[in-house]
Amino acid sequence: MSLRLLTFFGVCLLAACSTQDAMPTAQEGEALFATNCAACHGYRGEGGELVGGQSAPDLTMIAARNDGVFPRAYVLSRIDGYEHREMSGQVMPEFGAMMLDPEMVPLVVDGVQTPTPRPMVALMLYLEEIQVSE
């Protein structure tokens, strides 16, 4: 093979990898939030009253309620539904099955790089971005 042909294939391979390996963005997460979460938590994530007298929590204050640290593992478990499977009276639906995606992206959670479905990472990044201090 000629050097030009090898260079061409190398550039094509790098271009294909860069689009697949691109991390999700908070903007991707914002679209997911608008579709799946805003009905209960409000468009800005500030929570509100639900039917039946319950309320959705303010998602802009997650870090503030956790001494200023955004708890990635906790947030992912809430989105997934894993944390509250056994709890009765929970209103928050389980989104884990819906957000399973064949594309896994590396996410550092509690100091450990963890393969996580792309939609879950995007939504978590959006929630992390909308945090406000008290």
DSSP file (Angstrom, degrees, kcal/mol; ACC not computed):
  #  RESIDUE AA STRUCTURE BP1 BP2  ACC     N-H-->O    O-->H-N    N-H-->O    O-->H-N    TCO  KAPPA ALPHA  PHI   PSI    X-CA   Y-CA   Z-CA
    1    1 A M              0   0    0      0, 0.0     2,-0.1     0, 0.0     0, 0.0   0.000 360.0 360.0 360.0 146.4    0.0    0.0    0.0
    2    2 A S     >  -     0   0    0      1,-0.1     4,-2.1     4,-0.0     5,-0.2  -0.412 360.0-117.2 -79.8 160.3    1.1    3.5   -0.7
    3    3 A L  H  > S+     0   0    0      1,-0.2     4,-2.4     2,-0.2     5,-0.2   0.861 115.1  55.1 -63.5 -36.5    1.8    6.0    2.1
    4    4 A R  H  > S+     0   0    0      2,-0.2     4,-2.5     1,-0.2    -1,-0.2   0.910 107.9  48.3 -64.1 -42.3   -1.0    8.2    0.8
    5    5 A L  H  > S+     0   0    0      2,-0.2     4,-2.4     1,-0.2    -2,-0.2   0.910 112.5  48.3 -65.9 -42.1   -3.5    5.4    1.0
    6    6 A L  H  X S+     0   0    0     -4,-2.1     4,-2.3     2,-0.2    -2,-0.2   0.905 111.8  50.0 -63.6 -41.5   -2.4    4.5    4.5
    7    7 A T  H  X S+     0   0    0     -4,-2.4     4,-2.5     2,-0.2    -2,-0.2   0.919 109.9  51.3 -62.2 -44.0   -2.6    8.2    5.5
    8    8 A F  H  X S+     0   0    0     -4,-2.5     4,-2.4     1,-0.2    -2,-0.2   0.933 111.7  46.0 -58.9 -48.5   -6.1    8.5    4.0
    9    9 A F  H  X S+     0   0    0     -4,-2.4     4,-2.4     1,-0.2    -1,-0.2   0.876 111.7  52.9 -63.7 -37.3   -7.4    5.4    5.9
   10   10 A G  H  X S+     0   0    0     -4,-2.3     4,-2.3     2,-0.2    -1,-0.2   0.914 109.9  47.0 -63.8 -43.0   -5.8    6.7    9.1
   11   11 A V  H  X S+     0   0    0     -4,-2.5     4,-2.4     2,-0.2    -2,-0.2   0.915 112.5  50.1 -65.4 -42.7   -7.5   10.0    8.8
   12   12 A C  H  X S+     0   0    0     -4,-2.4     4,-2.2     2,-0.2    -2,-0.2   0.909 110.7  49.8 -61.0 -42.3  -10.8    8.3    8.1
   13   13 A L  H  X S+     0   0    0     -4,-2.4     4,-2.2     1,-0.2    -2,-0.2   0.915 111.3  48.3 -64.1 -43.6  -10.4    6.1   11.1
   14   14 A L  H  X S+     0   0    0     -4,-2.3     4,-2.3     2,-0.2    -1,-0.2   0.892 110.6  51.3 -63.6 -40.0   -9.6    9.0   13.4
   15   15 A A  H  X S+     0   0    0     -4,-2.4     4,-1.4     1,-0.2    -2,-0.2   0.906 110.4  48.9 -64.9 -40.8  -12.6   11.0   12.1
   16   16 A A  H  X S+     0   0    0     -4,-2.2     4,-1.5     1,-0.2    -2,-0.2   0.904 112.6  48.2 -65.4 -40.8  -14.9    8.0   12.7
   17   17 A C  H  X S+     0   0    0     -4,-2.2     4,-2.7     1,-0.2    -2,-0.2   0.891 106.5  56.4 -66.8 -39.4  -13.6    7.6   16.3
   18   18 A S  H  < S+     0   0    0     -4,-2.3     4,-0.5     1,-0.2    -1,-0.2   0.850 108.3  46.5 -67.2 -32.1  -13.9   11.2   17.2
   19   19 A T  H  < S+     0   0    0     -4,-1.4     3,-0.3     2,-0.2    -1,-0.2   0.878 116.9  43.6 -76.4 -35.4  -17.6   11.4   16.4
   20   20 A Q  H  < S+     0   0    0     -4,-1.5    -2,-0.2     1,-0.2    -1,-0.2   0.841 115.6  47.7 -75.5 -32.6  -18.4    8.2   18.3
   21   21 A D  S  < S+     0   0    0     -4,-2.7    -1,-0.2    -5,-0.2    -2,-0.2   0.485  79.9 123.1 -89.7  -2.2  -16.2    9.0   21.2
   22   22 A A        -     0   0    0     -4,-0.5     3,-0.1    -3,-0.3    -3,-0.0  -0.377  65.3-121.2 -62.3 132.3  -17.5   12.6   21.7
   23   23 A M        -     0   0    0      1,-0.1    -1,-0.1    -2,-0.1    -2,-0.1  -0.406  29.9-102.1 -71.0 149.6  -18.9   13.0   25.2
   24   24 A P        -     0   0    0      0, 0.0     2,-0.3     0, 0.0    -1,-0.1  -0.257  39.1-133.3 -65.3 162.4  -22.5   14.1   25.5
   25   25 A T     >  -     0   0    0      1,-0.1     4,-1.8    -3,-0.1   101,-0.2  -0.737  19.9-113.2-116.7 165.0  -23.2   17.7   26.4
   26   26 A A  H  > S+     0   0    0     -2,-0.3     4,-2.3     1,-0.2     5,-0.1   0.824 118.3  60.5 -63.1 -30.8  -25.4   19.5   28.8
   27   27 A Q  H  > S+     0   0    0      2,-0.2     4,-1.6     1,-0.2    -1,-0.2   0.891 102.8  50.3 -65.2 -38.7  -27.4   20.7   25.8
   28   28 A E  H  > S+     0   0    0      1,-0.2     4,-1.7     2,-0.2    -1,-0.2   0.919 111.7  49.2 -60.1 -44.3  -28.1   17.1   24.9
   29   29 A G  H  X S+     0   0    0     -4,-1.8     4,-2.8    93,-0.4    -2,-0.2   0.844 103.8  59.0 -64.8 -35.3  -29.3   16.6   28.5
   30   30 A E  H  X S+     0   0    0     -4,-2.3     4,-2.5     2,-0.2    -1,-0.2   0.898 105.1  49.8 -62.3 -40.2  -31.4   19.7   28.4
   31   31 A A  H  X S+     0   0    0     -4,-1.6     4,-1.7     2,-0.2    -1,-0.2   0.906 112.2  47.7 -64.7 -41.1  -33.4   18.2   25.5
   32   32 A L  H  X S+     0   0    0     -4,-1.7     4,-2.7     2,-0.2     5,-0.4   0.899 111.3  51.5 -64.4 -40.4  -33.9   15.0   27.4
   33   33 A F  H  X>S+     0   0    0     -4,-2.8     4,-2.8     1,-0.2     5,-2.2   0.931 107.9  51.3 -61.9 -46.6  -34.9   17.0   30.5
   34   34 A A  H  <5S+     0   0    0     -4,-2.5    -1,-0.2     1,-0.2    -2,-0.2   0.873 116.9  40.8 -59.2 -38.1  -37.5   19.0   28.5
   35   35 A T  H  <5S+     0   0    0     -4,-1.7    -2,-0.2    -5,-0.2    -1,-0.2   0.874 131.4  19.8 -77.6 -39.4  -39.0   15.7   27.2
   36   36 A N  H  <5S+     0   0    0     -4,-2.7    -3,-0.2    -5,-0.1    -2,-0.2   0.670 131.2  25.4-110.0 -20.8  -38.8   13.5   30.3
   37   37 A C  T >X5S+     0   0    0     -4,-2.8     4,-2.8    -5,-0.4     3,-1.3   0.708  94.6  79.0-121.5 -29.2  -38.6   15.7   33.4
   38   38 A A  H 3><S+     0   0    0     -5,-2.2     4,-1.8     1,-0.3    -4,-0.1   0.772  82.8  69.8 -62.8 -27.6  -40.0   19.2   32.9
   39   39 A A  H 34 S+     0   0    0     -5,-0.2    -1,-0.3     1,-0.2    -2,-0.1   0.864 118.9  19.4 -59.1 -34.6  -43.6   18.0   33.3
   40   40 A C  H <4 S+     0   0    0     -3,-1.3    16,-0.3     2,-0.1    -2,-0.2   0.826 133.4  39.0-100.7 -42.4  -43.0   17.4   37.0
   41   41 A H  H  < S-     0   0    0     -4,-2.8     6,-2.6     1,-0.2    18,-0.2   0.481 109.1-114.4 -92.1  -2.9  -39.8   19.4   37.8
   42   42 A G    ><  -     0   0    0     -4,-1.8     3,-1.4    -5,-0.3    -1,-0.2   0.144  33.9 -78.2  82.9 154.6  -40.6   22.5   35.7
   43   43 A Y  T 3  S+     0   0    0      1,-0.3    -1,-0.1     2,-0.1    -5,-0.1   0.833 134.4  42.7 -59.2 -33.8  -38.8   23.7   32.7
   44   44 A R  T 3  S-     0   0    0     -6,-0.1    -1,-0.3     3,-0.1    -2,-0.1   0.453 114.3-114.6 -92.2  -1.4  -36.1   25.3   34.8
   45   45 A G  S <  S+     0   0    0     -3,-1.4    14,-3.1    -7,-0.1    15,-0.8   0.658  75.8 131.1  80.8  15.7  -35.8   22.3   37.2
   46   46 A E        -     0   0    0     12,-0.3    12,-0.2     1,-0.2    -4,-0.2   0.355  60.3-132.5 -87.7   6.8  -37.1   24.2   40.2
   47   47 A G        -     0   0    0     -6,-2.6     2,-0.3    10,-0.2    -1,-0.2  -0.115  29.7-178.1  76.5-174.3  -39.7   21.7   41.2
   48   48 A G  E     -A   56   0A   0      8,-1.7     8,-3.3    -3,-0.1     2,-0.2  -0.938  34.2 -42.8 160.8 179.4  -43.3   22.2   42.1
   49   49 A E  E     -A   55   0A   0     -2,-0.3     6,-0.3     6,-0.2     2,-0.3  -0.463  48.6-158.4 -74.8 141.4  -46.6   20.8   43.2
   50   50 A L    >   -     0   0    0      4,-3.8     3,-1.2    -2,-0.2     4,-0.1  -0.715  34.7 -80.8-111.8 165.5  -47.8   17.5   41.7
   51   51 A V  T 3  S+     0   0    0     -2,-0.3     3,-0.4     1,-0.2    -1,-0.1  -0.425 116.6  37.6 -61.9 139.8  -51.3   16.0   41.4
   52   52 A G  T 3  S-     0   0    0      1,-0.2    -1,-0.2    -2,-0.1     3,-0.1   0.531 128.1 -78.0  92.6   7.3  -52.2   14.4   44.7
   53   53 A G  S <  S+     0   0    0     -3,-1.2    -1,-0.2     1,-0.3    -2,-0.1   0.435  96.7 121.6  85.1  -2.5  -50.6   16.9   46.9
   54   54 A Q        -     0   0    0     -3,-0.4    -4,-3.8    -4,-0.1     2,-0.4  -0.434  50.0-140.5 -87.0 168.9  -47.0   15.7   46.5
   55   55 A S  E     -A   49   0A   0     -6,-0.3    -6,-0.2    -2,-0.1   -14,-0.1  -0.968   8.4-127.5-133.1 150.2  -44.2   17.9   45.2
   56   56 A A  E     -A   48   0A   0     -8,-3.3    -8,-1.7    -2,-0.4     3,-0.1  -0.776  39.7-112.3 -89.6 135.6  -41.3   17.4   42.8
   57   57 A P        -     0   0    0      0, 0.0     2,-0.7     0, 0.0   -10,-0.2  -0.241  28.7-100.4 -69.6 157.3  -38.0   18.6   44.4
   58   58 A D    >   -     0   0    0    -12,-0.2     3,-0.8     1,-0.2   -12,-0.3  -0.674  32.0-166.6 -74.4 114.5  -36.0   21.6   43.1
   59   59 A L  G >  S+     0   0    0    -14,-3.1     3,-0.7    -2,-0.7     4,-0.2   0.536  79.5  70.7 -85.1  -6.0  -33.2   20.0   41.0
   60   60 A T  G 3  S+     0   0    0    -15,-0.8    72,-2.7     1,-0.2    -1,-0.2   0.561  97.7  51.9 -82.7  -7.5  -31.3   23.3   40.9
   61   61 A M  G <> S+     0   0    0     -3,-0.8     4,-2.3    70,-0.2    -1,-0.2   0.155  71.1 110.8-114.1  17.0  -30.4   22.9   44.6
   62   62 A I  T <4 S+     0   0    0     -3,-0.7     4,-0.4     1,-0.2     7,-0.2   0.947  85.1  42.1 -58.0 -50.3  -29.0   19.3   44.5
   63   63 A A  T >4>S+     0   0    0      1,-0.2     5,-2.3     2,-0.2     3,-1.4   0.901 111.9  55.0 -65.0 -40.7  -25.4   20.4   45.2
   64   64 A A  G >45S+     0   0    0     68,-0.4     3,-0.8     1,-0.3    -1,-0.2   0.871 106.7  51.0 -61.2 -36.2  -26.5   23.0   47.8
   65   65 A R  G 3<5S+     0   0    0     -4,-2.3    -1,-0.3     1,-0.3    -2,-0.2   0.571 109.7  53.6 -75.9  -7.6  -28.3   20.2   49.7
   66   66 A N  G X 5S-     0   0    0     -3,-1.4     3,-1.8    -4,-0.4    -1,-0.3  -0.265 128.7 -88.8-122.0  43.9  -25.1   18.2   49.6
   67   67 A D  T < 5S-     0   0    0     -3,-0.8    -3,-0.2     1,-0.3    -2,-0.1   0.813  86.0 -54.6  54.4  35.7  -22.7   20.7   51.1
   68   68 A G  T 3 <S+     0   0    0     -5,-2.3     2,-0.5     1,-0.2    -1,-0.3   0.464 111.7 116.5  83.6   1.7  -21.9   22.2   47.7
   69   69 A V    <   -     0   0    0     -3,-1.8    -1,-0.2    -6,-0.7    -3,-0.1  -0.897  64.3-133.1-107.8 130.3  -20.9   19.0   46.0
   70   70 A F        -     0   0    0     -2,-0.5     2,-1.5    -3,-0.1    -7,-0.1  -0.725  20.3-142.3 -81.1 114.2  -22.9   17.5   43.1
   71   71 A P     >  -     0   0    0      0, 0.0     4,-2.6     0, 0.0     5,-0.2  -0.582  22.0-179.4 -83.7  87.8  -23.4   13.8   44.0
   72   72 A R  H  > S+     0   0    0     -2,-1.5     4,-2.8     1,-0.2     5,-0.2   0.897  78.4  49.7 -55.4 -48.0  -23.1   12.2   40.6
   73   73 A A  H  > S+     0   0    0      1,-0.2     4,-2.1     2,-0.2    -1,-0.2   0.921 113.1  47.0 -60.8 -44.0  -23.6    8.6   41.8
   74   74 A Y  H  > S+     0   0    0      2,-0.2     4,-2.0     1,-0.2    -1,-0.2   0.928 113.0  48.7 -62.4 -46.3  -26.8    9.6   43.7
   75   75 A V  H  X S+     0   0    0     -4,-2.6     4,-2.5     1,-0.2     5,-0.2   0.925 111.5  49.3 -62.9 -44.8  -28.2   11.6   40.8
   76   76 A L  H  X S+     0   0    0     -4,-2.8     4,-2.6     1,-0.2     6,-0.2   0.891 110.4  50.9 -61.6 -38.3  -27.5    8.7   38.4
   77   77 A S  H  X>S+     0   0    0     -4,-2.1     4,-1.9    -5,-0.2     6,-1.2   0.856 110.2  49.9 -69.3 -33.0  -29.2    6.2   40.7
   78   78 A R  H  <5S+     0   0    0     -4,-2.0    17,-0.3     2,-0.2    -2,-0.2   0.921 112.8  46.1 -68.6 -44.3  -32.3    8.5   41.0
   79   79 A I  H  <5S+     0   0    0     -4,-2.5    16,-1.8     1,-0.2    17,-0.3   0.942 115.4  47.0 -61.7 -47.0  -32.6    8.9   37.2
   80   80 A D  H  <5S-     0   0    0     -4,-2.6    16,-1.7    15,-0.2    17,-0.3   0.855 104.4-131.4 -63.3 -37.1  -32.1    5.2   36.8
   81   81 A G  T  <5S+     0   0    0     -4,-1.9     3,-0.4    13,-0.2     4,-0.3   0.351  73.3 119.4  97.8  -4.6  -34.6    4.3   39.4
   82   82 A Y    > < +     0   0    0     -5,-0.6     3,-1.0    -6,-0.2     4,-0.3   0.898  69.5  54.9 -60.7 -42.1  -32.3    1.8   41.1
   83   83 A E  T 3  S+     0   0    0     -6,-1.2     3,-0.2     1,-0.2    -1,-0.2   0.822 115.5  35.8 -65.1 -32.0  -32.2    3.7   44.4
   84   84 A H  T 3  S+     0   0    0     -3,-0.4     3,-0.5    -7,-0.3    -1,-0.2   0.153  80.2 107.8-113.3  20.2  -36.0    3.8   44.9
   85   85 A R  S <  S+     0   0    0     -3,-1.0    -1,-0.2    -4,-0.3    -2,-0.1   0.891  88.3  40.3 -60.0 -39.8  -37.1    0.5   43.5
   86   86 A E  S    S+     0   0    0     -4,-0.3     2,-0.3    -3,-0.2    -1,-0.2   0.530  95.4  98.4 -90.2  -6.6  -37.8   -0.9   47.0
   87   87 A M    >   -     0   0    0     -3,-0.5     3,-0.6    -4,-0.0     2,-0.2  -0.644  65.6-140.0 -86.1 136.2  -39.4    2.3   48.4
   88   88 A S  T 3  S+     0   0    0     -2,-0.3     3,-0.1     1,-0.2    -2,-0.1  -0.625  80.5  30.4 -89.9 154.9  -43.1    2.5   48.5
   89   89 A G  T 3  S+     0   0    0      1,-0.3     2,-0.3    -2,-0.2    -1,-0.2   0.562  78.2 149.9  79.4   8.6  -44.9    5.7   47.7
   90   90 A Q    <   -     0   0    0     -3,-0.6    -1,-0.3    -6,-0.2    -6,-0.0  -0.574  28.4-172.3 -76.4 135.7  -42.3    7.0   45.3
   91   91 A V        +     0   0    0     -2,-0.3    -1,-0.2    -3,-0.1   -35,-0.0   0.742  56.3 100.4 -95.7 -30.1  -43.6    9.2   42.5
   92   92 A M  S    S-     0   0    0      1,-0.1    -2,-0.1    -8,-0.0    -8,-0.0  -0.403  71.9-134.5 -61.9 119.9  -40.4    9.4   40.5
   93   93 A P        -     0   0    0      0, 0.0     2,-0.6     0, 0.0    -2,-0.1  -0.317  20.7-105.2 -71.8 160.5  -40.6    7.0   37.6
   94   94 A E        +     0   0    0      1,-0.1     4,-0.2   -13,-0.1   -13,-0.2  -0.783  37.7 174.5 -85.8 120.7  -37.7    4.7   36.7
   95   95 A F     >  +     0   0    0    -16,-1.8     4,-2.3    -2,-0.6   -15,-0.2   0.452  53.1  97.5-103.2  -3.5  -36.0    6.0   33.6
   96   96 A G  T  4 S+     0   0    0    -16,-1.7     4,-0.4   -17,-0.3   -15,-0.1   0.900  84.6  45.3 -55.1 -48.5  -33.2    3.5   33.6
   97   97 A A  T >4 S+     0   0    0    -17,-0.3     3,-0.8     1,-0.2    -1,-0.2   0.882 114.6  49.5 -64.9 -37.3  -34.7    1.1   31.0
   98   98 A M  T 34 S+     0   0    0      1,-0.2    -1,-0.2    -4,-0.2    -2,-0.2   0.834 111.7  48.8 -70.0 -31.4  -35.7    4.0   28.8
   99   99 A M  T 3< S+     0   0    0     -4,-2.3    21,-0.4   -20,-0.1     2,-0.3   0.363  77.8 122.5 -94.2   6.3  -32.3    5.5   28.9
  100  100 A L    <   +     0   0    0     -3,-0.8     4,-0.0    -4,-0.4    -3,-0.0  -0.532  39.4 176.3 -66.1 133.1  -30.4    2.3   28.2
  101  101 A D        -     0   0    0     -2,-0.3    17,-0.1     2,-0.1    -2,-0.1  -0.996  40.4-130.7-141.2 139.0  -28.4    3.0   25.1
  102  102 A P  S    S+     0   0    0      0, 0.0     2,-0.9     0, 0.0    -1,-0.1   0.775  92.1  84.1 -64.8 -21.1  -25.9    0.9   23.3
  103  103 A E        -     0   0    0     -3,-0.0    15,-2.3     2,-0.0     2,-0.4  -0.730  64.7-172.4 -86.5 111.6  -23.5    3.8   23.3
  104  104 A M  E     -B  117   0B   0     -2,-0.9    -4,-0.0    13,-0.2     0, 0.0  -0.822   2.8-163.5-100.6 140.7  -21.7    3.8   26.6
  105  105 A V  E     -B  116   0B   0     11,-2.8    11,-2.3    -2,-0.4     2,-0.4  -0.927  27.1-104.8-122.7 150.0  -19.4    6.7   27.5
  106  106 A P  E     +B  115   0B   0      0, 0.0     2,-0.4     0, 0.0     7,-0.1  -0.585  41.7 176.6 -76.4 129.3  -16.8    6.9   30.3
  107  107 A L  E     -B  114   0B   0      7,-1.7     7,-3.6    -2,-0.4     2,-0.7  -0.999  29.1-130.0-133.4 133.2  -17.9    8.9   33.3
  108  108 A V  E     +B  113   0B   0     -2,-0.4     2,-0.5     5,-0.3     5,-0.3  -0.754  31.3 176.8 -85.3 117.0  -15.9    9.4   36.5
  109  109 A V  E >  S-B  112   0B   0      3,-2.9     3,-1.7    -2,-0.7    -2,-0.0  -0.983  70.8 -17.7-124.0 118.8  -18.2    8.6   39.4
  110  110 A D  T 3  S-     0   0    0     -2,-0.5    -1,-0.1     1,-0.3     3,-0.1   0.873 130.0 -50.9  52.2  41.4  -16.8    8.8   42.9
  111  111 A G  T 3  S+     0   0    0      1,-0.2     2,-0.5    -3,-0.0    -1,-0.3   0.478 118.8 107.2  81.0   2.6  -13.2    8.6   41.5
  112  112 A V  E <  S-B  109   0B   0     -3,-1.7    -3,-2.9    -5,-0.0     2,-0.5  -0.958  71.5-126.8-119.1 128.5  -13.9    5.6   39.3
  113  113 A Q  E     -B  108   0B   0     -2,-0.5    -5,-0.3    -5,-0.3    -3,-0.0  -0.612  36.9-173.7 -72.5 122.6  -14.3    5.7   35.5
  114  114 A T  E     -B  107   0B   0     -7,-3.6    -7,-1.7    -2,-0.5     2,-0.4  -0.973  28.0-124.9-127.0 124.1  -17.6    4.0   34.8
  115  115 A P  E     +B  106   0B   0      0, 0.0   -11,-0.0     0, 0.0    -2,-0.0  -0.550  41.9 177.1 -65.9 125.1  -19.2    3.1   31.5
  116  116 A T  E     -B  105   0B   0    -11,-2.3   -11,-2.8    -2,-0.4     5,-0.1  -0.981  37.3 -94.4-135.2 140.7  -22.6    4.8   31.5
  117  117 A P  E >>  -B  104   0B   0      0, 0.0     4,-1.8     0, 0.0     3,-0.6  -0.301  37.8-122.9 -56.5 136.0  -25.4    5.1   28.9
  118  118 A R  H 3> S+     0   0    0    -15,-2.3     4,-2.6     1,-0.2     5,-0.2   0.858 107.4  53.1 -51.1 -46.7  -25.0    8.3   26.9
  119  119 A P  H 3> S+     0   0    0      0, 0.0     4,-2.4     0, 0.0    -1,-0.2   0.888 108.2  51.1 -61.6 -36.2  -28.5    9.7   27.7
  120  120 A M  H <> S+     0   0    0     -3,-0.6     4,-2.4   -21,-0.4    -2,-0.2   0.903 111.2  47.8 -66.3 -39.5  -28.0    9.3   31.4
  121  121 A V  H  X S+     0   0    0     -4,-1.8     4,-2.7     2,-0.2     5,-0.2   0.926 111.4  50.8 -66.0 -43.5  -24.6   11.2   31.2
  122  122 A A  H  X S+     0   0    0     -4,-2.6     4,-2.0     1,-0.2   -93,-0.4   0.927 112.5  45.9 -60.0 -45.7  -26.2   13.9   29.2
  123  123 A L  H  X S+     0   0    0     -4,-2.4     4,-2.4     1,-0.2    -1,-0.2   0.911 112.8  50.0 -65.0 -42.2  -29.0   14.4   31.6
  124  124 A M  H  X S+     0   0    0     -4,-2.4     4,-2.4     1,-0.2    -1,-0.2   0.899 109.1  52.2 -63.2 -40.2  -26.7   14.3   34.6
  125  125 A L  H  X S+     0   0    0     -4,-2.7     4,-1.8     2,-0.2    -1,-0.2   0.886 109.4  50.1 -63.7 -38.2  -24.4   16.9   33.0
  126  126 A Y  H  X S+     0   0    0     -4,-2.0     4,-1.6  -101,-0.2    -2,-0.2   0.938 111.0  48.1 -64.0 -46.2  -27.4   19.2   32.4
  127  127 A L  H  < S+     0   0    0     -4,-2.4     4,-0.2     1,-0.2    -2,-0.2   0.891 110.8  51.5 -61.5 -38.6  -28.5   18.8   36.0
  128  128 A E  H >< S+     0   0    0     -4,-2.4     3,-0.8     1,-0.2    -1,-0.2   0.866 108.9  52.3 -64.9 -35.6  -24.9   19.6   37.1
  129  129 A E  H 3< S+     0   0    0     -4,-1.8    -1,-0.2     1,-0.2    -2,-0.2   0.810 104.4  54.6 -71.5 -30.9  -24.9   22.7   35.0
  130  130 A I  T 3< S+     0   0    0     -4,-1.6    -1,-0.2    -3,-0.1    -2,-0.2   0.356  78.1 127.6 -89.2   7.9  -28.1   24.2   36.4
  131  131 A Q    <   -     0   0    0     -3,-0.8     2,-0.3    -4,-0.2   -70,-0.2  -0.386  38.4-168.6 -66.0 139.5  -27.0   24.1   40.0
  132  132 A V        -     0   0    0    -72,-2.7   -68,-0.4    -2,-0.1     2,-0.2  -0.906  20.5-117.7-123.6 154.9  -27.3   27.3   41.9
  133  133 A S              0   0    0     -2,-0.3   -73,-0.0     1,-0.1   -72,-0.0  -0.588 360.0 360.0 -89.8 159.0  -25.9   28.2   45.3
  134  134 A E              0   0    0     -2,-0.2    -1,-0.1   -73,-0.1   -73,-0.0   0.494 360.0 360.0 -63.2 360.0  -28.2   29.1   48.2
